Amino acid sequence: MIRFAWLQSRTQALTAAVLLGALAVVAAITGIQLSHLYSSFVASCHTGCELATTQFLSHDQFMDHALDLVALLAPALIGIFWGAPLLARELETGTYRLVWNQCVSRSRWLASKMAVVGLVSVSAATALTLTITWWYRALDRVGTNQYNVFDRRDIVPIAYAVFAFAAGALIGAVIRRTLPAMATTLGVYTFARIATTIWIRPHVLSPAHKTTAFNAGQVGITINGTANGPVAHIAAQGSGPPNSWTLSSHVVTNTGHVPTPAQLAAFAHQYCPGPGNTRIGGPHTCINQATKTFRLLVTYLPANKYWTLQWLESGIFLAAAIVATLGCYWWITRRIS
Amino acid sequence: MTAALETVALGKRYGRQWALRDCTLSIPCGKVVGLVGPNGAGKSTLLHLAVGLLRPSAGTISVLGVRPGSGTDALARVGFLAQDSPAYARLTVAQHLRMGAWLNPSWDGPFATRRVRELGLVLGQRGATLSGGQRAQLALTLALAKRPELLVLDEPVAALDPLARREFLQTLMEIVVIRNVSVVLSSHLISDLERVCDHLVVLVGGGLALEGDVETLLRSHHRLVGPRKDTSAMPANQTVVEASDVDKQSTFIVRTDEPILDPTWTVSPLSLEDLVLAYMRRARDDAASIPAGLAVAR
């Protein structure tokens, strides 16, 4: 059955191999240029490196944007074009009635198809993420916070692809129509990625905190006139150490507590007189006094948690892929009967 | 001897709708069984149950003494030609044969190759470009080359033109004789089956309307035409299947194993088609009268 599954999928596998090969060649040529530029201009630069850095970062913007897009889309494409049609096409065109009457149990049929095309997907995703991570290694070192490109580098794209593939297969088995299954797969995958980014990734690891002074440029104050006099809303933008992921920043009092409304009213009354409802920015007594009165509490994920987070998020998506695969098994052997 | 197909109170439900209910029949091996019924009568459902694509909602079914879908052994002994003879659009004829060879331990490669050549199928031709008749022939080849004891065909000729229809059924019958397989094939046209079947199963509205040996059925059914008579006046050994009255004349279709002795009748034999249609009409009228009967009972 493995041989037959390969016979069915080899065209798409070979097409993907050719495309990936071409991409790898282009990436190799431009990537070697990039690392050459990096070692001769950026790494050896000691003073006044702004210009060299800027020029290095904008040297190959086309490849930069293209590869970024490929890295973002590849797992979704694997889910849409390999996952969703895997079972949907057999069910839609009726060929399942042909193949399920050969001397192969449904579970073996499913396992072989999932294994062969799943392995092709994993290989493609691995080759792609290796190529892309390698191409960006110099650019990332100079210009990018590692957490900004978290979902397009290293191992998480492989887990995304595996999830997209398995989810696509399950959706295809349930919907039994190729095109609607492809569209639904795109929707489900996009939702899963956004939901993970917003609701899960910031919370899976316990963050670090630091309290620092801040300067006038980081702060904006809004004065609201109320019946009890003016109240200040102080918003300040802080950031964690280099290459860390800033999760949030709050203004706190010198003792490290969130200022009470009374404290904010007292502050506004004392330092920020004037008409109600104004927004103050830039050099101003009020701002200057805020930097002296308050401190900034930054919550962040340290740089050294990057790989822990990569493995954790990969684990989450792989677990979801396993659940989807079991769902396929259940649906094919129990529900379609 | 185990039956080719044996069902007891078999039923299949989709949601709340019964596609097949309370179907009890037993078909011995070595027969060519025609399964007839209008569209939606439950023919495909019964055949899918027989090959293990579906599981019963009620009752039991056994094929060659084994529960269908119970394992690869059961699969190996039954060849199935699904409705519309599905083929992989992107795979060639040769690749379909390779699939059969890979997936069936008892695959008869020389037979498959020979038959494909005889049919004039091009080995390199893809499934998508095959005509309906060619697909049906390819599917029949695949089903036969696994050396089944029972061949199940779901509307094998429905999509074919009259010529291809005749040719397909002819080759089917030749091969059935040579390879000694039992056959169950369905059609909504009796004329397709008349030529080839020696056993008949008629389904109407998900229920069994008639089952029996074609010869016996034909021998035991008669059309009686004579002066107007009430059905209740018929002898006990003559079951009236259908009665129609025109003016002073009655036409009955009766089933009896005894000779018809009443000289007032003009007795004529029935064609298989007339016979089946009579049972179909009766089953349909019975089904229609059930709700009315319930209403009266309340």
Interface residues (C-beta under 8 A of the other chain):
Chain A: M1 R3 F4 L7 Q8 T11 T93 G94 T95 R97 L98 V99 W100 N101 Q102 C103 V104 S105 S337
Chain B: V51 G52 L53 L54 R55 G69 G71 T72 L75 A76 V78 G79 F80 A82 Q83 D84 P86 A87 Y88 A89 R90 L91 Q95 R98 M99 G100 W102 L103 N104 P105 S106 A139 L142 A143 K146
